[in-house]
């Protein structure tokens, strides 16, 4: 049919036609009358082209399907509109809509008698849409396909989100671990120094947060027992720059790094000299366990911080214990 020979586009103006007694219908056109013969209707059945129009989301926003579109993954209602027509009783039209995700073998099929279908819960991915029409004569049109619809992957399902969460978890874990270690170090400090008037540790070690933190690490890991420990090693263990560590020891404690280490080593030796578990060790052996390289450096440091030789210290402590004298 054409505008010259009969139907204009989808249908003709019904007031421009006239039925005859023999069942034929005469239609006015640009070139006079065309005759509609019901007997020929089934032989010359036609379909107009099938087209996808747009997708409408649950908020009424419309997205034309004549170009690529990407929608948020809300799993909300989506309505897909299309335009397909037949020349035979359009009220009997049945539309078949197919939806296939990312080249999957399974296609979801929907049926509707209207020029739209509403679906819910599309997951993230690319979609192939197809539509075809069955008219009142049970004739099927050719399928029309469209691959312009994409549902965006939710942020928390993306690789970036996984990495972000992983970094966040690791950061929080380190923070909690650091808090726990500081708390633990504080309890260790208290147990070793509280009420001890004979402690070699300068008071500022406990008053200055950064020194207190490093002090906890030194006691927990006993790095000072390494006779070859240098400021670079300790700075790495304590996660501080070497120059900053050197500065805080020099400025706040008035000590060089070697003197700072010797305080810990002397305190360690003091405990071992009065501990029965180390009776089998000589004084020289105890000094090596504490991290001193030589006997002379041990005696010099011990006398500096206790005003006693190691022998004098051990003898006095044993005497005090035997006579019930408070060692502190």
Secondary structure, 3 states (H helix, E strand, C coil): CCCCCCCCCCCCCHHHEEECCCCCEEEEECCEEEEECHHHCCCCCCECCCEEEEEEECCCCEEECCCCEEECCCCCEEEEEEECCECCCHHHCEEEEEEEECCCCCCEEEEECCCEEEEECCCCEEEEEEEEEECCCCCECCCEEEEEEEECCCHHHCHHHHHHHHHHHHHHHHHHHHHHHHHHHHHHHHHHHCCCCCCCCCCHHHHCHHHHHHHHHHHHHCHHHCCCCCHHHHHHHHCCCHHHHHHHHHHHHCCCHHHHHHHHHHHHHHHHHCCHHHCCCCHHHHHHHHCCCCHHHHHHHHHHHHCCCHHHHHHHHHHHHHCCCCCC
